Amino acid sequence: MADLEDSIASIKASHSHSTPVQIMLDMILAASHDQRVTQVERAVDWVAQEFVKTSHIRQTMGEDLLTIDIITSMKAMGFHAAHDTQYGGHCDIVVEAREDFLWIAEAKIHKGYDWLLAGFEQLDRRYSTGLVGQDAGEMIIYCFIERADRVLSEYQSRLAGSREDVKFDQAITQGLFRRSVHTHAKTGRNFRVRHSIVPLYFSPSR
């Protein structure tokens, strides 16, 4: 056992914090649901960075193609990820793991704020279970216009205005994501959502 732990430690030491190998190993070694959520979010962030680097070739891609690319990358990292799984409807991204872990994300192209708010309602009231180990999810917003930070801020403002029960962590002032918590309608337990935006704006004429 000590030899195995030494080997894993050696592999981790040879890779930087944000590589797929590091994320995969940390997911395998995760000992709690919260640790698994952290690794899923790290994987999404890594894929999002790759999307931004190749935004020039993604301008005509629809929601499903973008989302399937995320899932394909997560599968390559060793995650049990799937698209269009029937959990209360057609879920965009589902990640499952041991001990009944379930993380669900809804992914939307920013076509308007009502479209994004509808996506949150789907995630909250249709797809998520709110059970132990299944009490965290994500709203992923694909943004093809300028200033993704402003889009995320306006989305947060509108969601907070339409859902008074959704409380955002006001301590988060940097980064293209926000976190919120609210009481899940099915279970009465806290349900945590990370709201992240992927900046895909591209203007070759400038």
C-alpha positions as CSV (number, residue, x, y, z in Angstrom):
1,M,0.0,0.0,0.0
2,A,2.8,2.3,0.8
3,D,4.4,1.6,-2.6
4,L,1.1,2.5,-4.3
5,E,0.8,5.7,-2.3
6,D,4.4,6.7,-3.2
7,S,3.7,6.0,-6.9
8,I,0.6,8.1,-6.9
9,A,2.4,10.9,-5.0
10,S,5.2,10.7,-7.6
11,I,2.8,11.0,-10.5
12,K,1.0,13.9,-8.9
13,A,4.3,15.7,-8.2
14,S,5.3,15.4,-11.9
15,H,2.2,17.2,-13.1
16,S,1.0,20.7,-12.4
17,H,-2.1,21.4,-10.4
18,S,-4.4,22.0,-13.4
19,T,-3.6,19.1,-15.7
20,P,-6.1,16.4,-16.6
21,V,-3.9,13.8,-15.0
22,Q,-3.8,15.7,-11.7
23,I,-7.6,16.2,-11.8
24,M,-8.1,12.5,-12.6
25,L,-5.9,11.3,-9.7
26,D,-7.5,13.7,-7.2
27,M,-11.0,12.5,-8.3
28,I,-10.0,8.9,-7.7
29,L,-8.6,9.8,-4.3
30,A,-11.5,12.0,-3.3
31,A,-12.9,10.9,0.1
32,S,-16.0,13.0,0.3
33,H,-18.8,14.4,-1.8
34,D,-17.5,17.9,-1.5
35,Q,-14.0,16.8,-2.7
36,R,-15.7,15.2,-5.7
37,V,-17.6,18.4,-6.5
38,T,-14.3,20.2,-6.4
39,Q,-12.7,17.9,-8.9
40,V,-15.7,18.1,-11.2
41,E,-15.5,21.9,-11.1
42,R,-11.8,21.8,-11.8
43,A,-12.4,19.6,-14.8
44,V,-15.1,22.0,-16.2
45,D,-12.7,24.9,-15.6
46,W,-9.9,23.1,-17.5
47,V,-12.2,22.4,-20.5
48,A,-13.5,26.0,-20.4
49,Q,-9.9,27.3,-20.7
50,E,-9.4,25.1,-23.8
51,F,-12.6,26.4,-25.3
52,V,-11.5,30.0,-24.9
53,K,-8.1,29.2,-26.6
54,T,-10.0,27.8,-29.6
55,S,-13.0,30.2,-29.6
56,H,-12.3,31.1,-33.2
57,I,-13.4,27.6,-34.3
58,R,-16.5,27.4,-32.1
59,Q,-18.5,30.4,-33.4
60,T,-21.1,28.3,-35.2
61,M,-21.3,25.5,-32.6
62,G,-24.7,25.0,-30.9
63,E,-25.3,24.1,-27.2
64,D,-25.3,20.4,-27.8
65,L,-22.0,20.3,-29.6
66,L,-20.3,22.5,-27.1
67,T,-21.7,20.5,-24.2
68,I,-20.7,17.2,-25.8
69,D,-17.2,18.5,-26.2
70,I,-17.1,19.1,-22.4
71,I,-18.4,15.6,-21.7
72,T,-15.9,14.0,-24.1
73,S,-13.0,15.8,-22.3
74,M,-14.3,14.8,-18.9
75,K,-14.6,11.2,-20.0
76,A,-11.0,11.3,-21.1
77,M,-10.1,12.4,-17.6
78,G,-11.8,9.3,-16.2
79,F,-15.1,10.9,-15.2
80,H,-18.4,8.9,-15.5
81,A,-20.0,11.8,-17.5
82,A,-23.0,11.6,-19.8
83,H,-25.2,13.8,-22.0
84,D,-29.0,13.7,-22.2
85,T,-29.4,11.3,-19.3
86,Q,-33.1,10.9,-18.2
87,Y,-33.1,12.3,-14.7
88,G,-36.3,14.3,-14.5
89,G,-35.8,15.2,-18.1
90,H,-32.9,15.4,-20.6
91,C,-30.0,16.6,-18.5
92,D,-27.2,18.4,-20.3
93,I,-24.3,17.0,-18.2
94,V,-24.5,14.3,-15.6
95,V,-21.4,13.1,-13.6
96,E,-21.8,10.1,-11.3
97,A,-19.4,8.5,-8.9
98,R,-19.2,6.1,-6.0
99,E,-21.3,6.5,-2.9
100,D,-24.3,7.7,-4.9
101,F,-22.6,10.9,-6.0
102,L,-24.5,12.8,-8.6
103,W,-23.6,16.3,-10.1
104,I,-25.8,17.8,-12.8
105,A,-25.2,20.8,-15.0
106,E,-27.4,22.8,-17.3
107,A,-25.6,24.5,-20.2
108,K,-27.0,27.4,-22.2
109,I,-25.8,29.8,-24.9
110,H,-26.5,33.3,-23.8
111,K,-29.4,34.2,-26.2
112,G,-31.2,36.4,-23.6
113,Y,-31.6,36.4,-19.9
114,D,-35.0,34.7,-19.9
115,W,-33.3,31.8,-21.6
116,L,-30.7,31.5,-18.9
117,L,-33.2,31.8,-16.1
118,A,-35.3,29.1,-17.7
119,G,-32.1,26.9,-17.7
120,F,-31.7,27.5,-13.9
121,E,-35.3,26.5,-13.3
122,Q,-34.7,23.3,-15.3
123,L,-31.6,22.4,-13.2
124,D,-33.4,23.3,-9.9
125,R,-36.9,21.9,-10.3
126,R,-36.6,19.2,-12.9
127,Y,-33.2,17.5,-13.0
128,S,-31.6,17.8,-9.5
129,T,-32.6,15.5,-6.7
130,G,-31.3,17.5,-3.7
131,L,-30.3,14.3,-1.9
132,V,-27.1,13.8,0.1
133,G,-24.2,13.7,-2.3
134,Q,-26.5,15.1,-5.0
135,D,-26.9,18.6,-3.6
136,A,-24.6,20.5,-5.9
137,G,-24.8,21.4,-9.6
138,E,-23.8,24.0,-12.1
139,M,-25.2,26.5,-14.6
140,I,-22.8,26.8,-17.5
141,I,-23.3,29.9,-19.8
142,Y,-21.6,30.0,-23.2
143,C,-21.1,33.7,-24.1
144,F,-20.3,34.8,-27.6
145,I,-20.6,38.5,-27.1
146,E,-18.2,41.0,-25.5
147,R,-17.7,41.3,-21.7
148,A,-18.7,38.0,-20.3
149,D,-18.2,39.5,-16.9
150,R,-21.0,41.9,-17.4
151,V,-23.3,39.2,-18.8
152,L,-22.6,37.1,-15.7
153,S,-23.3,40.0,-13.4
154,E,-26.6,40.9,-15.1
155,Y,-27.6,37.2,-15.0
156,Q,-26.9,37.1,-11.3
157,S,-28.9,40.3,-10.7
158,R,-31.9,39.0,-12.7
159,L,-31.8,35.5,-11.0
160,A,-31.7,37.1,-7.6
161,G,-34.6,39.3,-8.5
162,S,-36.7,36.5,-9.8
163,R,-35.8,34.0,-7.1
164,E,-35.6,35.7,-3.7
165,D,-34.8,32.3,-2.1
166,V,-31.5,32.1,-4.1
167,K,-28.7,33.6,-2.0
168,F,-25.4,34.4,-3.8
169,D,-22.1,34.4,-2.0
170,Q,-21.3,38.1,-2.2
171,A,-17.7,37.5,-1.1
172,I,-16.9,36.3,-4.6
173,T,-15.8,39.4,-6.6
174,Q,-13.3,37.9,-9.0
175,G,-13.4,35.1,-11.5
176,L,-16.1,34.2,-14.1
177,F,-18.3,32.3,-11.8
178,R,-20.7,32.9,-8.9
179,R,-22.0,30.6,-6.2
180,S,-25.5,30.4,-4.7
181,V,-27.4,28.3,-2.3
182,H,-31.2,27.8,-1.8
183,T,-33.5,25.3,-0.2
184,H,-34.3,22.5,-2.6
185,A,-38.0,22.1,-3.2
186,K,-37.9,18.3,-3.1
187,T,-35.9,17.7,0.0
188,G,-35.7,21.0,2.0
189,R,-31.9,20.6,2.1
190,N,-29.5,23.3,0.9
191,F,-28.8,23.0,-2.8
192,R,-25.6,24.7,-4.1
193,V,-25.1,25.9,-7.6
194,R,-22.0,27.3,-9.3
195,H,-22.9,29.7,-12.1
196,S,-20.0,29.8,-14.6
197,I,-19.6,31.6,-17.9
198,V,-17.3,30.6,-20.8
199,P,-16.2,33.7,-22.8
200,L,-16.2,32.7,-26.5
201,Y,-16.3,36.2,-28.1
202,F,-14.2,36.4,-31.3
203,S,-13.9,39.3,-33.7
204,P,-11.4,38.7,-36.5
205,S,-12.0,42.1,-37.9
206,R,-10.4,43.9,-34.9
